[in-house]
């Protein structure tokens, strides 16, 4: 899991250099990837699904993303 996260973050940092200095941008892009594999029918469902996933820990942890970026 950690190795996969490091790979995802390394790719993101190389493809979007602004992520190097902006944790919020990096996290939003990682979470966007997390959401891309879900079937969602409407904007309202997207918001509801996002917050449900965030609340139950199904999205990549913010602090893990930040620490991985810092390490790289």
C-alpha positions in Angstrom: 0.0 0.0 0.0 2.7 2.5 1.0 4.8 1.5 -2.0 1.8 2.0 -4.3 1.1 5.4 -2.7 4.7 6.5 -3.2 4.5 5.5 -6.8 1.3 7.4 -7.3 2.7 10.5 -5.6 6.0 10.4 -7.5 4.1 10.3 -10.8 1.8 13.1 -9.7 4.8 15.3 -8.6 6.5 14.7 -12.0 3.5 15.4 -14.1 2.1 18.3 -12.1 5.1 20.3 -10.6 2.8 22.7 -8.7 2.0 19.7 -6.4 5.5 19.9 -5.0 4.7 23.0 -3.0 0.9 22.6 -2.5 -0.4 19.7 -0.4 -4.0 20.7 -1.0 -3.5 20.4 -4.7 -1.8 17.1 -4.4 -4.4 15.6 -2.1 -7.2 16.8 -4.3 -5.6 15.1 -7.3 -5.0 11.9 -5.4 -8.6 11.9 -4.2 -9.8 12.6 -7.7 -8.0 9.5 -8.8 -9.6 7.6 -5.9 -13.0 8.7 -7.1 -12.5 8.0 -10.9 -13.2 4.3 -10.6 -16.6 4.8 -9.0 -19.9 4.8 -10.9 -21.7 8.0 -10.0 -24.8 9.3 -11.8 -25.2 12.9 -10.6 -23.4 15.8 -9.0 -25.3 15.4 -5.8 -24.4 11.7 -5.7 -20.8 12.6 -6.2 -20.7 15.0 -3.2 -22.6 12.5 -1.0 -20.3 9.6 -2.1 -17.2 11.7 -1.6 -18.1 12.7 2.0 -19.2 9.1 2.8 -15.9 7.8 1.6 -13.9 10.4 3.4 -15.8 9.8 6.7 -15.3 6.0 6.6 -11.6 6.2 5.6 -12.0 4.8 2.1 -10.1 7.7 0.5 -6.3 7.9 0.7 -5.4 9.4 4.1 -4.5 13.1 3.8 -1.6 12.8 6.3 -0.2 9.8 4.5 -0.2 11.8 1.2 1.5 14.7 2.9 4.2 12.6 4.6 4.9 10.7 1.4 5.3 13.9 -0.6 7.6 15.3 2.1 9.7 12.1 2.1 10.1 12.2 -1.7 
